[in-house]
């Protein structure tokens, strides 16, 4: 490479000093002794082709001391590019942020709608009340029926013997005036009750029906 020495004026020397400290005008560097386009490109983080293009150099191997060359870099880069300058290490902290969740209403599908219509909601409380009511009704009916039967039985006993377990009338004996053959020799009150219930159940089906028959014919 050809280096041509020139005599620098005071102003030129001042300009050279500024260039040596990297405080030259933005995008411009003053060539020093020993500089090459390649070394300048490396120092100022650019390329030989870029310097060649910016300065319209006819020969990139022929530059002169004191010549000002545009580098296409900023003043800041020129300062940082000074020989011996230590570039600060940059630590990158990549933070992966979870995408914001958006609460979106899920529209009801026709399938779920049909399912809702097909499967009616069961009101457990209502069913429980209904069951309890039915049980209560059944109990009431049973109680009423039992009371009605007891009343019909007592009515017949009163008509037959006045309610006496020892009343006699020929072959008929006891509270319900049953034949001695029915009682099979057992005249106890418990046997009279048991035999009377069996006779009425098999003959009339109930004491109420037996009472109706007695009212119609005077006997049961």
C-alpha positions as CSV (number, residue, x, y, z in Angstrom):
1,X,0.0,0.0,0.0
2,X,1.3,3.5,-0.8
3,X,1.3,5.9,2.1
4,X,2.1,9.5,1.2
5,X,3.3,11.7,4.0
6,X,2.0,15.2,4.2
7,X,2.7,18.1,6.5
8,X,-0.2,18.8,8.8
9,X,-1.2,22.3,9.7
10,X,-2.1,23.2,13.3
11,X,-5.8,22.8,12.4
12,X,-5.1,19.5,10.6
13,X,-3.2,18.3,13.7
14,X,-6.1,19.2,15.9
15,X,-8.4,17.3,13.6
16,X,-6.1,14.3,13.6
17,X,-6.1,14.4,17.5
18,X,-9.8,14.3,17.5
19,X,-9.9,11.5,15.1
20,X,-7.4,9.6,17.2
21,X,-9.7,9.9,20.2
22,X,-12.7,8.8,18.2
23,X,-14.6,12.1,18.5
24,X,-14.6,12.9,14.8
25,X,-17.8,14.0,13.0
26,X,-20.4,11.4,12.7
27,X,-19.7,8.9,10.0
28,X,-16.2,10.3,9.3
29,X,-12.7,9.1,10.3
30,X,-9.3,10.7,9.6
31,X,-6.7,8.3,8.2
32,X,-3.7,7.8,10.5
33,X,-0.3,6.4,9.6
34,X,-0.6,2.7,9.2
35,X,-4.3,2.7,8.5
36,X,-5.8,0.6,5.8
37,X,-9.4,0.5,4.5
38,X,-9.6,-3.0,5.9
39,X,-8.4,-2.0,9.4
40,X,-10.7,1.0,9.4
41,X,-13.7,-1.2,8.4
42,X,-12.9,-3.6,11.2
43,X,-12.4,-0.9,13.8
44,X,-15.6,0.9,13.0
45,X,-17.6,-2.2,12.4
46,X,-18.4,-1.8,8.8
47,X,-17.1,-3.3,5.5
48,X,-14.5,-2.4,3.0
49,X,-17.1,-2.3,0.3
50,X,-19.2,0.1,2.3
51,X,-16.3,2.5,2.8
52,X,-15.3,2.2,-0.8
53,X,-18.9,3.1,-1.9
54,X,-19.3,5.9,0.5
55,X,-16.0,7.6,-0.4
56,X,-16.1,6.7,-4.1
57,X,-12.6,5.3,-3.8
58,X,-10.9,4.4,-7.1
59,X,-8.5,2.1,-5.3
60,X,-9.2,0.7,-1.8
61,X,-5.5,0.1,-1.4
62,X,-4.6,3.7,-1.8
63,X,-5.5,6.1,1.0
64,X,-3.6,9.0,2.5
65,X,-2.7,10.1,6.0
66,X,-5.1,12.9,7.0
67,X,-7.7,11.9,4.5
68,X,-11.2,11.9,5.9
69,X,-13.3,8.8,5.1
70,X,-16.9,8.3,5.7
71,X,-17.6,5.0,7.5
72,X,-21.4,5.0,7.8
73,X,-21.2,4.5,11.5
74,X,-22.3,6.9,14.3
75,X,-20.1,8.9,16.7
76,X,-21.1,6.5,19.5
77,X,-19.9,3.5,17.5
78,X,-16.6,5.4,16.8
79,X,-16.0,6.0,20.5
80,X,-16.7,2.4,21.4
81,X,-14.5,1.2,18.6
82,X,-11.4,2.8,20.0
83,X,-8.4,0.4,20.3
84,X,-8.4,-1.3,23.7
85,X,-12.1,-0.5,24.4
86,X,-13.9,-3.3,26.1
87,X,-17.4,-3.8,24.9
88,X,-19.7,-4.3,27.8
89,X,-21.3,-7.8,27.9
90,X,-25.0,-7.8,27.4
91,X,-27.1,-10.3,29.2
92,X,-30.4,-11.1,27.7
93,X,-33.1,-12.2,30.0
94,X,-35.8,-13.7,27.9
95,X,-39.1,-13.9,29.7
96,X,-41.7,-16.1,28.4
97,X,-45.0,-14.6,29.3
98,X,-48.1,-16.7,29.3
99,X,-50.7,-15.3,26.9
100,X,-53.4,-13.5,28.7
101,X,-56.4,-15.7,29.2
102,X,-59.7,-14.4,28.1
103,X,-62.8,-15.6,29.7
104,X,-65.1,-16.3,26.9
105,X,-68.6,-17.6,27.2
106,X,-69.1,-21.0,25.6
107,X,-72.2,-21.0,23.6
108,X,-74.6,-23.8,24.2
109,X,-74.6,-26.3,21.4
110,X,-77.7,-27.8,19.9
111,X,-76.7,-31.2,21.3
112,X,-76.4,-30.0,24.8
113,X,-79.7,-28.2,24.4
114,X,-81.4,-31.3,23.2
115,X,-79.9,-33.3,26.0
116,X,-81.2,-30.8,28.5
117,X,-84.7,-31.1,27.0
118,X,-84.4,-34.9,26.9
119,X,-83.4,-35.3,30.5
120,X,-85.7,-33.3,32.7
121,X,-84.4,-31.9,36.0
122,X,-85.5,-34.0,38.9
123,X,-86.6,-32.2,42.0
124,X,-85.5,-34.5,44.7
125,X,-87.2,-32.4,47.4
126,X,-90.5,-32.4,45.5
127,X,-90.3,-36.2,45.1
128,X,-89.5,-36.7,48.7
129,X,-92.5,-34.6,49.7
130,X,-94.8,-36.6,47.3
131,X,-93.5,-39.9,48.6
132,X,-94.1,-38.7,52.2
133,X,-97.5,-37.5,51.3
134,X,-98.4,-40.8,49.6
135,X,-97.1,-42.7,52.6
136,X,-99.1,-40.5,54.9
137,X,-102.2,-41.0,52.8
138,X,-101.7,-44.8,52.9
139,X,-101.3,-44.7,56.6
140,X,-104.4,-42.6,57.0
141,X,-106.4,-44.9,54.8
142,X,-105.1,-48.0,56.7
143,X,-105.9,-46.3,60.0
144,X,-109.4,-45.2,58.9
145,X,-110.1,-48.7,57.5
146,X,-108.9,-50.3,60.7
147,X,-111.0,-48.0,62.8
148,X,-114.0,-48.7,60.5
149,X,-113.4,-52.5,60.9
150,X,-113.1,-52.2,64.6
151,X,-116.3,-50.2,64.8
152,X,-118.2,-52.7,62.7
153,X,-116.8,-55.6,64.8
154,X,-117.8,-53.9,68.0
155,X,-121.3,-53.1,66.6
156,X,-121.9,-56.7,65.7
157,X,-120.6,-57.9,69.1
158,X,-123.0,-55.5,70.8
159,X,-125.9,-56.7,68.7
160,X,-125.1,-60.4,69.3
161,X,-124.3,-60.5,73.0
162,X,-124.0,-56.9,74.4
163,X,-120.2,-57.5,74.3
164,X,-120.1,-60.4,76.8
165,X,-117.7,-63.4,76.3
166,X,-120.0,-65.6,78.3
167,X,-123.4,-64.9,76.7
168,X,-125.3,-68.0,75.6
169,X,-128.2,-68.7,73.3
170,X,-128.7,-72.3,72.7
171,X,-125.9,-73.6,70.5
172,X,-124.4,-70.1,70.2
173,X,-121.9,-68.9,72.7
174,X,-119.9,-65.9,73.6
175,X,-119.3,-62.3,72.4
176,X,-119.9,-63.0,68.7
177,X,-122.5,-65.8,69.3
178,X,-120.5,-68.5,67.5
179,X,-121.5,-72.1,67.5
180,X,-119.7,-74.3,69.9
181,X,-118.4,-76.4,67.0
182,X,-116.6,-73.3,65.6
183,X,-115.0,-72.7,69.0
184,X,-113.9,-76.3,69.1
185,X,-114.3,-76.4,72.9
186,X,-112.1,-73.4,73.6
187,X,-114.3,-70.7,75.1
188,X,-111.5,-68.3,75.9
189,X,-111.8,-64.6,74.9
190,X,-108.7,-64.8,72.7
191,X,-110.0,-67.9,70.8
192,X,-113.4,-66.2,70.4
193,X,-111.7,-63.2,68.8
194,X,-109.5,-65.3,66.6
195,X,-112.4,-67.6,65.4
196,X,-114.7,-64.6,64.8
197,X,-112.1,-62.8,62.7
198,X,-111.5,-66.0,60.6
199,X,-115.2,-66.6,60.1
200,X,-116.0,-63.1,59.0
201,X,-112.9,-62.9,56.7
202,X,-113.8,-66.2,54.9
203,X,-117.6,-65.5,54.8
204,X,-117.9,-61.7,54.2
205,X,-114.4,-60.5,53.5
206,X,-114.6,-57.8,56.2
207,X,-116.4,-56.8,59.3
208,X,-117.9,-53.8,57.5
209,X,-119.5,-56.2,54.9
210,X,-120.7,-58.5,57.8
211,X,-122.3,-55.4,59.4
212,X,-124.1,-54.6,56.2
213,X,-125.4,-58.1,56.0
214,X,-126.6,-58.0,59.6
215,X,-128.4,-54.7,59.0
216,X,-130.2,-56.3,56.0
217,X,-131.0,-59.7,57.6
218,X,-130.7,-59.4,61.3
219,X,-127.8,-61.9,61.5
220,X,-124.4,-62.5,60.1
